[in-house]
Amino acid sequence: MLAHNASLLETESAFDVLARAEALNSNGRRIINLGIGQPDFKTSAHIVEAAIRALKDGHHGYTPAPGLPNLKESLVGYYADHFGQAIDSSQILVVPGGKVTMAFAMMLLGEPGREILYPDPGFPIYRSMAAYTGASALPYAVHEELGFSFKASEILSKLTDNTRLIILNSPGNPTGGSNLDSEVEALVAGLRDFPNCAVLSDEIYARLHFDGRQHQTLLKFDELRDRLIVLDGWSKTYAMTGWRLGWGIWPKTMIGAATKLAINVHSCVNAPAQFAAQAALEGPQDAVDDMRAAFQARRDLVHQRLNAMPGIRAAKPKGAFYAFPNISALGMPSKQVQDIWLEELGIATIAGTSFGDAGADYIRLSFANSTENINEALDKIEAWVKSL
């Protein structure tokens, strides 16, 4: 009964592992979750209060499909303050989660006979949604020795007249890597020869760079703006994963079609959440800074301890809250390591193959957990590695 393309949809393994971990936990097993990609911090009180106030004030109805005008103006200010970029509020589409921008971009640009390029290893929904549209989903490499950046020459060599979208992600999931500025600049220059190819820049971890590095949004390239879609949201930056809030910045030629998709799919984002979103943007940013500092300290701990273990090497994450150690020297598939660590050690992680074929030698650990739990998990992993 289902349409053919329904069979092309994949899943996100982190949720499968989470379900298994919760089942084990309900049966009395202690499970340390280093699998799920969400901050272990609570949403700030002033954000929660803004949603409560909106409910009490009677904001219970529909809003404009692209988002509340005041919220969109807050995003204009946000980009000026944090990234030094001017954007037009008419090109913003507020959506229920970052994945919606991702899906809309591929629905509008993908179809049989077209090609969409995505990073491998990379967020699994890139490949899933690209394939769902009927387009050819083509991977490009991100390299461990480059801190999991791409090489512009490799992407450009894959482009054809049928390529309609390149997906970039920095800081990256699952790697914690950051694309090298020189490679980004070379890619943008090379795209002059491919005027029909758009770019989706997934910048959901933009505020979670480490070591004082400032995020370089692709909005800074004026020559790219007429075919650039920027994906971001509140989930990671403001610890609001369950609120389901994201936004996209669209080219003028695409925002109309994207808005029509929103009207057809979800009408609008729920009103109280949008008031909370505005409070997040305009209110104190201390919690963002504190969370980033905590993640950086945990990053340092995880990086040092993993590299001290025999058979494991780990690049130093530059952002987000993931480590992506190379476990090839252990001599077993990453899926097997994932299952052993969960079933025998009580530690939830995600096999690198969940993020693409190029992830076969890796496993993803999230350090969005307490330092105590991370140390306990690493103690168990170290003992297991040494016992091999």
C-alpha positions in Angstrom: 0.0 0.0 0.0 2.8 2.4 0.8 4.4 4.5 -2.0 7.8 3.3 -3.2 9.7 6.2 -1.6 8.4 5.3 1.9 10.8 2.3 1.7 13.7 4.8 1.2 13.3 6.4 4.6 15.9 5.5 7.2 15.8 6.2 11.0 18.0 7.9 13.5 19.9 5.2 15.5 20.3 7.4 18.6 16.6 7.0 19.3 16.8 3.2 18.8 19.7 3.0 21.3 17.9 5.3 23.7 14.9 2.9 23.6 17.1 -0.1 24.3 18.9 1.8 27.1 15.6 2.8 28.7 14.3 -0.8 28.5 17.5 -2.0 30.3 17.1 0.7 32.9 13.5 -0.2 33.6 14.7 -3.8 34.3 17.0 -2.5 37.0 20.2 -2.0 34.9 22.2 1.2 35.5 22.8 2.7 32.1 25.0 5.7 31.5 23.7 7.4 28.3 26.5 8.8 26.1 24.3 8.2 23.1 21.6 10.9 22.8 22.5 14.2 21.3 20.9 16.7 23.7 22.2 19.0 26.4 21.9 17.7 29.9 21.0 21.2 31.1 17.5 22.6 31.8 15.9 25.4 29.7 16.6 28.7 31.5 13.8 29.9 33.8 13.2 33.2 32.0 12.4 31.2 28.8 10.0 28.9 30.6 8.3 31.9 32.2 7.8 33.5 28.9 5.9 30.5 27.6 3.8 30.4 30.8 3.0 34.1 30.5 2.0 33.7 26.9 -0.4 31.0 27.8 -1.9 33.0 30.6 -2.2 36.0 28.3 -4.3 34.0 25.9 -1.9 33.3 23.1 -3.7 30.1 22.2 -4.4 30.5 18.5 -2.7 30.3 15.1 0.2 32.6 14.2 1.5 33.6 10.8 2.9 30.6 9.1 6.5 32.0 8.8 6.6 32.9 12.6 5.6 35.8 14.8 6.8 39.1 13.4 8.5 40.1 16.7 10.3 36.8 16.9 11.6 37.2 13.4 12.8 40.7 14.2 14.6 39.2 17.2 16.4 36.8 14.9 17.5 39.8 12.7 19.0 41.3 15.9 20.5 37.9 16.9 22.5 37.6 13.6 23.7 41.2 13.9 24.8 40.8 17.5 26.4 37.3 17.3 27.6 36.9 13.7 27.8 40.5 12.4 25.4 39.6 9.5 22.4 41.5 8.2 19.4 39.4 7.3 16.0 40.2 6.0 13.1 39.1 8.3 11.0 38.3 5.2 13.5 35.4 4.4 13.1 33.7 7.8 10.8 30.7 8.3 10.3 29.6 11.9 9.6 25.8 12.0 9.0 23.0 14.6 12.6 21.8 14.8 15.7 22.0 12.7 14.9 18.8 10.8 12.0 20.7 9.1 14.3 23.1 7.3 16.4 20.2 6.3 13.4 18.3 4.9 11.9 21.3 3.2 15.2 22.0 1.4 15.4 18.5 0.0 11.7 18.4 -0.9 12.1 21.6 -2.9 15.3 20.7 -4.6 15.3 16.9 -4.8 13.6 14.8 -7.4 14.6 11.9 -9.7 17.4 12.8 -12.0 18.9 15.3 -9.5 21.8 14.8 -7.0 22.2 15.9 -3.4 25.6 15.7 -1.7 25.9 15.1 2.0 28.8 14.5 4.5 29.8 11.0 5.4 30.0 10.4 8.3 27.2 12.8 8.9 23.7 13.3 10.4 21.7 10.3 9.1 18.6 12.2 8.2 20.6 14.0 5.4 20.9 10.8 3.4 17.4 9.6 4.4 15.5 12.7 3.2 17.6 13.1 0.1 16.9 9.6 -1.0 13.2 10.0 -0.1 12.8 12.7 -2.7 14.0 10.4 -5.4 17.2 12.3 -5.9 20.6 10.5 -5.9 22.1 10.9 -2.4 25.8 11.1 -2.9 28.3 11.1 0.0 31.5 13.2 0.3 34.2 12.6 2.8 35.1 14.5 6.0 38.6 13.7 7.0 39.8 12.7 10.5 43.3 14.2 9.8 41.7 17.6 9.0 39.7 17.6 12.2 36.8 16.1 10.2 36.7 18.9 7.6 35.9 18.3 4.0 38.2 19.0 1.1 36.7 21.4 -1.4 38.5 19.7 -4.3 36.7 16.5 -3.5 33.3 18.0 -3.4 33.8 20.0 -6.5 35.0 16.9 -8.4 31.6 15.3 -7.6 29.5 18.2 -9.0 27.6 17.8 -12.2 24.9 19.8 -14.0 22.4 17.6 -12.1 23.7 18.6 -8.6 21.1 20.7 -6.9 22.1 20.8 -3.3 25.3 20.4 -1.1 24.7 19.9 2.6 27.4 21.3 4.9 27.5 20.9 8.7 29.9 22.7 11.1 30.4 22.1 14.0 29.5 18.6 12.9 27.4 15.7 14.2 28.7 13.0 14.8 32.3 14.2 14.6 32.5 17.4 16.6 34.6 18.6 13.7 34.7 22.1 12.2 35.1 22.8 8.5 38.4 24.6 7.7 37.9 28.2 6.6 40.3 27.7 3.7 38.3 24.8 2.4 35.0 26.6 2.7 36.4 29.6 0.8 37.7 27.3 -1.9 34.3 25.6 -2.2 32.4 28.8 -2.5 34.8 30.0 -5.2 34.4 26.7 -7.1 30.6 27.0 -6.9 30.7 29.9 -9.4 30.9 27.3 -12.1 27.7 25.6 -10.8 25.0 28.3 -10.6 22.1 25.9 -10.2 23.6 24.2 -7.1 22.2 25.4 -3.7 23.8 25.0 -0.3 22.2 23.9 2.9 24.4 25.0 5.8 23.4 23.2 9.0 24.6 25.6 11.7 22.6 24.1 14.6 25.8 24.0 16.8 26.9 27.6 15.8 27.1 28.8 19.4 28.9 25.7 20.7 32.4 26.2 19.3 35.4 25.6 21.7 38.7 27.3 22.4 37.4 30.8 21.7 36.7 30.0 18.0 33.9 32.1 16.6 31.4 30.6 14.2 31.8 31.6 10.5 28.3 31.5 9.1 28.1 31.0 5.3 25.9 34.1 5.3 29.2 36.1 5.2 29.6 35.1 1.5 27.5 37.6 -0.4 27.9 35.6 -3.6 26.2 32.6 -2.0 23.2 34.3 -0.6 20.9 33.8 -3.6 21.2 30.0 -3.2 22.0 29.6 0.5 19.7 28.0 3.1 20.9 28.4 6.7 19.5 25.9 9.3 19.6 26.7 13.0 17.4 26.5 16.0 17.0 26.7 19.8 17.5 23.0 20.6 21.2 22.9 21.2 22.1 26.5 22.0 19.3 27.0 24.6 18.8 23.4 25.8 15.3 23.3 24.3 15.3 20.0 22.4 11.8 19.1 23.5 10.3 22.5 22.6 10.8 21.7 18.9 11.9 25.1 17.6 14.0 25.9 14.6 14.4 28.4 11.9 15.6 28.6 8.3 17.0 31.6 6.4 16.0 31.1 2.8 17.0 32.8 -0.5 14.3 35.3 -1.8 13.6 32.9 -4.6 12.8 30.0 -2.3 11.1 31.5 0.8 7.7 31.6 -0.9 7.8 27.9 -1.7 9.1 27.0 1.7 6.3 29.0 3.4 3.7 27.1 1.3 5.2 23.8 2.4 4.9 25.0 6.0 1.2 25.9 5.5 0.6 22.5 3.9 2.6 20.5 6.6 2.2 22.2 10.0 0.4 25.5 9.5 2.5 27.3 12.1 4.7 26.8 15.2 2.7 26.8 18.4 2.3 30.3 19.8 3.6 30.0 23.4 6.8 28.3 22.2 7.5 31.3 19.9 7.2 33.7 22.9 9.7 31.5 24.7 12.0 31.5 21.7 12.0 35.3 21.6 12.8 35.4 25.3 15.8 33.1 24.6 17.2 35.3 21.9 16.7 38.6 23.7 17.3 37.5 27.3 20.5 36.8 29.2 23.0 34.6 27.4 24.9 33.5 30.5 23.4 30.0 30.4 24.7 29.5 26.8 28.2 30.6 27.8 28.1 28.4 31.0 27.0 25.4 29.0 29.7 25.8 26.4 32.3 26.1 29.1 31.1 22.9 30.7 31.1 21.1 27.4 34.6 22.3 26.7 35.8 21.0 30.0 34.2 17.6 29.4 35.6 17.6 25.8 39.1 18.0 27.3 38.5 15.1 29.7 37.1 12.8 27.1 39.8 13.6 24.6 42.6 13.0 27.0 41.2 9.8 28.4 40.3 8.2 25.1 43.7 8.8 23.7 45.3 7.2 26.7 43.5 3.9 26.0 45.2 1.2 23.9 43.6 0.7 20.5 41.7 4.0 20.5 42.6 7.4 19.0 40.4 10.4 19.0 40.6 13.8 17.2 40.0 16.7 19.4 36.4 18.0 18.9 36.2 21.6 17.9 32.5 22.1 18.8 29.1 20.5 19.5 29.2 17.9 22.3 30.5 14.7 20.5 33.7 12.7 20.4 34.2 10.4 17.4 37.1 8.1 18.3 38.7 5.8 15.8 38.4 2.2 17.1 39.7 0.3 14.1 42.6 -1.1 16.1 40.2 -2.9 18.3 39.5 -5.3 15.4 35.7 -5.5 15.6 32.8 -3.7 13.9 31.6 -0.5 15.5 28.1 -1.9 15.8 29.5 -4.8 17.8 31.4 -2.4 20.1 28.2 -0.4 20.5 26.2 -3.5 21.6 28.9 -4.8 23.9 29.3 -1.4 25.6 25.5 -1.2 26.1 24.7 -4.8 27.1 27.8 -5.6 29.1 29.1 -2.3 30.3 25.9 -0.4 30.7 27.1 2.5 28.4 25.0 3.8 25.6 26.9 5.0 22.5 26.2 5.1 18.8 28.1 3.0 16.2 29.8 5.1 13.5 28.0 3.2 10.8 24.8 4.9 11.9 26.2 8.0 10.3 27.3 6.5 7.0 29.5 3.9 5.5 32.6 6.0 6.2 31.8 5.7 10.0 32.7 2.0 10.1 35.9 2.6 12.1 34.4 5.0 14.6 31.9 5.3 17.5 30.1 8.4 18.7 30.2 9.4 22.4 28.1 12.4 23.6 29.6 14.3 26.5 26.3 15.9 27.2 26.3 14.1 30.6 27.8 14.9 34.0 31.5 14.7 34.5 30.9 12.0 37.1 29.0 9.8 34.7 31.5 10.4 31.9 34.4 9.4 34.2 32.5 6.3 35.3 31.8 5.3 31.7 35.4 5.9 30.6 36.7 3.8 33.6 34.5 0.9 32.3 35.6 1.4 28.7 39.2 1.6 29.6 39.1 -1.6 31.7 37.3 -3.4 28.8 39.8 -2.2 26.2 42.7 -3.3 28.4 41.1 -6.8 28.8 41.1 -7.5 25.0 
